Amino acid sequence: MTRAEIFDKIADIIADRFETDRDQINEQLNFKKDLDADSIDFVEFVLELEDTFNAEISDEDAEKLMTVGEVVDYIVAHQTEDK
């Protein structure tokens, strides 16, 4: 899966979960500052990412993910070879 495809899937999830205009989502978007996401919102988002990308994101790693770009980079780096 390409980086652009991963970004598109993540942006769709964010638009749906955080009720945000899809056109406003970019890689600099910050979950806490721009989306006002609380810890429960973010945990649910991470769980959805894990399901969507068949990935495991540790709590320690999730705490470091502040922007959409960081999430995309993380998924790109942790893709399984058989995808």
Long-range contacts (C-beta under 8 A, 24 or more apart in sequence): 1-79, 1-83, 3-72, 3-76, 6-53, 6-72, 6-75, 6-76, 7-68, 7-72, 9-52, 9-53, 10-49, 10-68, 10-71, 10-72, 10-75, 11-68, 13-45, 13-48, 13-49, 13-52, 14-45, 14-68, 17-41, 17-44, 17-45, 17-48, 18-45, 25-68, 26-68, 27-67, 27-68, 27-69, 27-72, 28-67, 28-68, 28-69, 29-67, 29-68, 30-66, 30-67, 31-65, 31-66, 31-67, 31-68, 32-66, 49-75, 53-79, 54-80, 54-83, 55-79, 55-80
